[in-house]
Amino acid sequence: MITDDLFENDEELNQIRLGEGTLLIRHFINEYTAEIITEIETITKQAPFRKMLTPNGHKMSVGMTNCGNVGWVTDLKGYHYSQQDPITQRHWPNMPSLFRELAVQAAGLAGYPNFQPDGCLINRYLIGSKLSLHQDKDEKNLNAPIVSFSLGIPATFQWGGLKRTDQTEKLVLSHGDVLVWGGVDRLRFHGVLPIKSNNHPLLGEQRINITFRQLS
């Protein structure tokens, strides 16, 4: 299990350097979480959470939706990005300016000053939901980092290497935490272990994860 004292840590700013290209910022979005949750509710009224099919026909345990210019989807044809919601056949909802501003700020703190997200994937984890080890490699621009917000009940994040068989470390991500990875760490394998029973005062028995990507 990764603990904060193992890494370079700026206690005043709650910044923990997990690798050359990776920064964990504890509680970075805490004061904005009520606004973020309201924005998510607006987005999901237009583009509801859904459990997508993987190319091999398995239904994912995580509910997903998107906002922004493009959205990540998976179906029997594969993993890809689309400007339209395949359910509604409409463009994905606009990315809220608050989302963009916070993601850009976090990326800047991590050493990525030119981050301009145009895709935003929103995942909903219920008790028992998980995400298998994978790489984020469907983006054309692999020079830009991934910025990930955590809300709700804690999740145990698996942080691996550049090969699926590399040893993984475990990191607890809590409400308000932001994780940014890019550069030499951009293609590291990562995942989420099954969510354990818990309850959060704002979100109940669920975890919401928002990840920002720059496709262009």
C-alpha positions as semicolon CSV with decimal commas, in nm:
position;residue;x (nm);y (nm);z (nm)
1;M;0,000;0,000;0,000
2;I;0,137;0,341;-0,098
3;T;0,153;0,582;0,195
4;D;0,207;0,954;0,164
5;D;0,531;0,957;0,365
6;L;0,709;0,743;0,105
7;F;0,719;1,022;-0,148
8;E;0,829;1,380;-0,188
9;N;0,557;1,566;-0,001
10;D;0,475;1,935;0,031
11;E;0,254;1,918;0,341
12;E;0,131;2,276;0,311
13;L;-0,005;2,216;-0,039
14;N;-0,090;1,846;0,013
15;Q;0,114;1,759;-0,295
16;I;0,266;1,412;-0,321
17;R;0,498;1,325;-0,608
18;L;0,435;0,960;-0,696
19;G;0,668;0,948;-0,995
20;E;0,855;1,170;-1,235
21;G;0,537;1,253;-1,424
22;T;0,275;1,196;-1,154
23;L;0,137;1,420;-0,882
24;L;-0,133;1,350;-0,623
25;I;-0,294;1,663;-0,478
26;R;-0,492;1,577;-0,168
27;H;-0,821;1,767;-0,111
28;F;-0,756;1,996;-0,410
29;I;-1,122;2,029;-0,510
30;N;-1,280;2,002;-0,164
31;E;-1,428;2,351;-0,156
32;Y;-1,585;2,306;-0,500
33;T;-1,740;1,963;-0,459
34;A;-2,098;2,081;-0,404
35;E;-2,081;2,283;-0,728
36;I;-1,921;1,992;-0,911
37;I;-2,195;1,754;-0,798
38;T;-2,462;1,999;-0,917
39;E;-2,292;2,016;-1,257
40;I;-2,280;1,636;-1,276
41;E;-2,653;1,618;-1,206
42;T;-2,715;1,860;-1,495
43;I;-2,492;1,659;-1,729
44;T;-2,651;1,324;-1,643
45;K;-3,000;1,456;-1,708
46;Q;-2,888;1,508;-2,069
47;A;-2,655;1,208;-2,096
48;P;-2,740;0,946;-1,829
49;F;-2,491;0,706;-1,679
50;R;-2,479;0,377;-1,866
51;K;-2,284;0,051;-1,840
52;M;-2,113;0,013;-2,174
53;L;-2,017;-0,311;-2,347
54;T;-1,653;-0,399;-2,401
55;P;-1,540;-0,534;-2,742
56;N;-1,562;-0,891;-2,606
57;G;-1,924;-0,840;-2,507
58;H;-1,889;-0,794;-2,130
59;K;-2,090;-0,521;-1,959
60;M;-1,871;-0,289;-1,752
61;S;-1,948;-0,265;-1,380
62;V;-1,888;0,111;-1,383
63;G;-2,154;0,353;-1,505
64;M;-2,017;0,609;-1,753
65;T;-2,107;0,930;-1,930
66;N;-1,918;1,222;-2,086
67;C;-1,915;1,594;-2,137
68;G;-1,706;1,813;-2,365
69;N;-1,631;1,812;-2,736
70;V;-1,573;1,437;-2,747
71;G;-1,660;1,142;-2,527
72;W;-1,499;0,804;-2,468
73;V;-1,715;0,505;-2,553
74;T;-1,676;0,131;-2,579
75;D;-1,887;-0,112;-2,778
76;L;-1,852;-0,432;-2,975
77;K;-1,652;-0,240;-3,236
78;G;-1,385;-0,134;-2,985
79;Y;-1,274;0,159;-2,772
80;H;-1,298;0,499;-2,935
81;Y;-1,400;0,863;-2,901
82;S;-1,719;1,007;-3,040
83;Q;-1,865;1,356;-3,063
84;Q;-2,213;1,211;-3,016
85;D;-2,375;1,019;-2,734
86;P;-2,460;0,681;-2,892
87;I;-2,781;0,663;-2,685
88;T;-2,930;1,006;-2,755
89;Q;-2,749;1,066;-3,089
90;R;-2,684;1,420;-2,967
91;H;-2,360;1,597;-2,890
92;W;-2,234;1,538;-2,540
93;P;-2,321;1,813;-2,290
94;N;-2,080;2,103;-2,270
95;M;-1,794;2,076;-2,025
96;P;-1,862;2,314;-1,734
97;S;-1,613;2,599;-1,710
98;L;-1,546;2,507;-1,345
99;F;-1,436;2,158;-1,451
100;R;-1,200;2,297;-1,711
101;E;-1,051;2,560;-1,482
102;L;-0,979;2,316;-1,199
103;A;-0,832;2,056;-1,435
104;V;-0,602;2,315;-1,594
105;Q;-0,489;2,438;-1,251
106;A;-0,412;2,084;-1,132
107;A;-0,221;2,003;-1,451
108;G;-0,016;2,321;-1,408
109;L;0,080;2,223;-1,053
110;A;0,192;1,885;-1,183
111;G;0,417;2,042;-1,447
112;Y;0,187;2,049;-1,750
113;P;0,120;2,421;-1,813
114;N;-0,035;2,384;-2,159
115;F;-0,311;2,135;-2,079
116;Q;-0,634;2,212;-2,266
117;P;-0,891;1,937;-2,199
118;D;-1,157;1,876;-2,461
119;G;-1,286;1,542;-2,333
120;C;-1,424;1,459;-1,988
121;L;-1,525;1,107;-1,885
122;I;-1,743;1,072;-1,574
123;N;-1,750;0,732;-1,402
124;R;-1,990;0,621;-1,128
125;Y;-1,876;0,339;-0,902
126;L;-2,130;0,167;-0,680
127;I;-2,040;-0,086;-0,411
128;G;-1,852;-0,372;-0,578
129;S;-1,775;-0,180;-0,899
130;K;-1,419;-0,204;-1,027
131;L;-1,200;-0,114;-1,321
132;S;-0,945;-0,365;-1,445
133;L;-0,584;-0,273;-1,511
134;H;-0,556;-0,079;-1,835
135;Q;-0,367;0,196;-2,016
136;D;-0,526;0,519;-2,137
137;K;-0,399;0,500;-2,494
138;D;-0,701;0,576;-2,714
139;E;-0,606;0,944;-2,733
140;K;-0,414;1,073;-3,036
141;N;-0,223;1,317;-2,816
142;L;-0,020;1,114;-2,567
143;N;0,191;1,418;-2,474
144;A;-0,094;1,563;-2,269
145;P;-0,154;1,429;-1,915
146;I;-0,460;1,269;-1,763
147;V;-0,625;1,464;-1,479
148;S;-0,849;1,264;-1,245
149;F;-1,091;1,396;-0,978
150;S;-1,224;1,175;-0,696
151;L;-1,557;1,235;-0,521
152;G;-1,759;1,033;-0,273
153;I;-1,649;0,716;-0,095
154;P;-1,281;0,612;-0,111
155;A;-1,134;0,392;-0,381
156;T;-0,821;0,179;-0,384
157;F;-0,632;0,278;-0,697
158;Q;-0,387;0,032;-0,852
159;W;-0,076;0,201;-0,990
160;G;0,138;-0,019;-1,211
161;G;0,418;0,005;-1,463
162;L;0,443;0,015;-1,841
163;K;0,370;-0,358;-1,868
164;R;0,055;-0,529;-1,747
165;T;0,269;-0,780;-1,560
166;D;0,464;-0,514;-1,367
167;Q;0,410;-0,499;-0,993
168;T;0,133;-0,265;-0,881
169;E;0,112;-0,040;-0,578
170;K;-0,213;0,049;-0,404
171;L;-0,319;0,405;-0,328
172;V;-0,634;0,518;-0,149
173;L;-0,802;0,808;-0,331
174;S;-1,044;1,006;-0,114
175;H;-1,310;1,271;-0,168
176;G;-1,157;1,587;-0,316
177;D;-0,828;1,429;-0,427
178;V;-0,686;1,497;-0,772
179;L;-0,433;1,272;-0,947
180;V;-0,238;1,390;-1,253
181;W;-0,011;1,170;-1,461
182;G;0,172;1,221;-1,788
183;G;0,517;1,232;-1,944
184;V;0,713;0,913;-1,872
185;D;0,417;0,788;-1,665
186;R;0,149;0,855;-1,925
187;L;0,106;0,490;-2,030
188;R;0,135;0,328;-1,690
189;F;-0,123;0,059;-1,620
190;H;-0,380;0,150;-1,357
191;G;-0,713;0,033;-1,225
192;V;-0,956;0,042;-0,933
193;L;-1,017;-0,248;-0,695
194;P;-1,380;-0,334;-0,607
195;I;-1,536;-0,049;-0,412
196;K;-1,595;-0,142;-0,048
197;S;-1,915;-0,064;0,140
198;N;-1,908;0,291;0,273
199;N;-2,119;0,605;0,282
200;H;-2,042;0,964;0,196
201;P;-2,255;1,253;0,329
202;L;-2,292;1,413;-0,015
203;L;-2,298;1,115;-0,249
204;G;-2,409;0,822;-0,038
205;E;-2,281;0,477;-0,136
206;Q;-2,102;0,577;-0,453
207;R;-1,780;0,714;-0,587
208;I;-1,767;0,957;-0,879
209;N;-1,447;0,984;-1,083
210;I;-1,400;1,258;-1,343
211;T;-1,109;1,227;-1,585
212;F;-0,998;1,496;-1,827
213;R;-0,815;1,435;-2,153
214;Q;-0,675;1,646;-2,433
215;L;-0,748;1,480;-2,763
216;S;-0,618;1,745;-3,003
